[in-house]
Amino acid sequence: MTARATSISVYHELADNGELSRQEAIIFKALLAAVKPLTLREIKQATGIDINAVSGRVNGLKAKGFVVERATRRCSVTGRMVTPVAVADLNAQGELF
C-alpha cells in the first residue's frame, strides 16, 4: 500500500473515531489532496475556513503529529516567505494506531 493510500486510510479511521474535529478533518483532507505542502493562506483558500481557525487547527494537528512543517517557500496567496505544512508520514507512526 502506498504512503498516500495509507494516509487516506488513517484519515478515515481518525475521522470515524472522532479523533479529528470537523475543521481538522477538512484541513487534513485538503492537505492529502494537495500536490505540495500548503501555507495557512492556501489552506484557507482551499477550504473556506477562516484564517484564525486554520491556524488553530493546524497547530492542533501538528501537536498530534498528523501534520509537519516543510521547507520554507513563497506563499502563492500572499507572496511572503512562509513555512508550509503537509501530512506527516503516518506509516512511521503505526504504533499510534
Secondary structure, DSSP 4 states (H G I P E B T S, - for coil): --HHHHHHHHHHHHHHTT-S-HHHHHHHHHHHH-SS-B-HHHHHHHH---HHHHHHHHHHHHHTTSEEE---EE-TTT--EE--EEE--GGGGGGG-
